[in-house]
C-alpha cells in the first residue's frame, strides 16, 4: 500500500512540474527546474509501471532509472546558486542546510542506481527506496504551490 502511495505521489508531481515552468525568467532557476522535471518524468514512468497503469518494459524502466540517477547527480551543481523566481518551489532552507540538501540529492542518485529494473516484481520491490528519497527531500526543501 505504501508503495502505491509513493508511486501516486510521483505521478502527481510529474504533472505539477510540467505547469511550473511557465513564466520563469531566471536562467539558474530554469536549469534546476529542468533537472527536477527530468527526475519527475523518470519517476513518473517508473511509478506508472509499479502501479500497473502502464505495462512493464524493462528497457524503458532501465532508461528511466538511468535518467533519474544522471539528473540527481546534477542537483548540487544546479542548486548551487541561491537564486529565486516567483515560480520556484525551492525553499530557502536549501541554502541554509546545504550539506543535508546535497546528501539527500545524493541519496536519490544512489536510490536510482539501486533500482532493479529486471522485472516488474523487482522494480516494485526496489522502487519505494528511491521514491522515498524524493519525499524526504521535498518534505524539507520544497515549497508547495
N, C-alpha and C positions, 0 to 999 in steps of 0.2 A: 504494500500500500504506500509506504514512504517513497519507494522508487517511482511509482506512478505520479505521486505528488511532485517530486523533483522534476520529472520529465514534463509535466504540465506547466510548471513554473518556467522551465526553459523555453517551452513553445511560446508562452505569453510574452516572455522577454524579447524573443526574436521579433515578434510583431510590433512591440513598442519601439524597438531600436530603429526599425525602418522609418518611423514617423519622426524620430528625434532629430534627424539631420537637417530638416527644413529650417532655413533661416540662420544657420550657423555661419558667422563671418570669420571667426578666429581660426587660422590655419592649424595651430597646435591642437586646439580642441577638436577640429575636424579629423585630424590624424588619429587622435586617441579614440574618437568615436568610430572611425573605420576599423580599428583594431578590435574594439569591443563588438562591433557589428559582425566581424568575421567569426569571433568566438561564439557569438549568439547564433549565427547561422549554422555553424558546425554542431553546436549543442542542440539546436532545433532539429537538425537532420537525425542525429542520434536519438534524441528524445522521442521523435515520432516512430522510429523503429522499435524502441523499447516499449512504447505504448501500444504497438500494433496498428498505428494509424497509417503506416506505410510498410510495405514488405521489407524484410531484412535483405540487405545487399552488402555482402562482405567487403566488396571493393569500395562502395560508397561510404560505408562505415569507417573503413581504414583511412580513406581520404579525409573524411570529416575529423577523425581523431588527429591526424597529422596537421590539418589546418588549425585545429584548436591549439595544439601544442606550439606550433610555429607562431601563432598570434600571441599566445600567452607569454612567450619568450620576449616579445616586444613591449610588454607592459611597462617595465621600468623606463625604457627609452622614451616612449610616447607620453608618459605622465610626468617626466622629469620637470618640464616647465610648468610652473604653478600659474597657469593662465585659465581664465574663466570666460564663459559665454552664458547668456541667459538660458540657452537651451541645454547647457551642460548638466549632467546628472552626477558629476564628480563632487563629492563632499570635501570641504576644506580639510577635514581630518586626514585626508590622503597625505598632505604635505607636513602635517604636524606629527603624524605617526608613520613616517616614510618607511622605516625598516619593516614594520609589521605589514604595511601595504605590499611592499615588494615580496616579502615572504609568502603572502597569500597569493600573489600572482605566480610565483614560482611553484607553489603547491598545485595551482591549476595546471601548469605545464607538466609537472610530474604526474598528476592525475590523468591528464590526456594521454601521456605516453604509456600509462599503465592500462589504458582501455584495451580489453581483449575483444577484438572485432572478428574473431574466427567463426563465431556462430551467434545466433540471437540469444541463446541462453548465456553464453559467455559475456556478451555485451550487457545484457540485463544485470548480470552479477557484478560487473565492474563499473557500470555507469553511475551508480549512486555516489561513489567516492569522488569522481570528477565533478559531478553536478553539485555535490555538497561544498566543494571549494568555491564555486561561483556564489552560492548562497551565503557562505561565511564572509566573503569579501563584500558582497552587496549589502549585507546587514550593517556593516561598519562604514562603508565608504561610498555608498550610492544614495543620492537623494531621489526619492520617488516623486515623480511629477504627475 
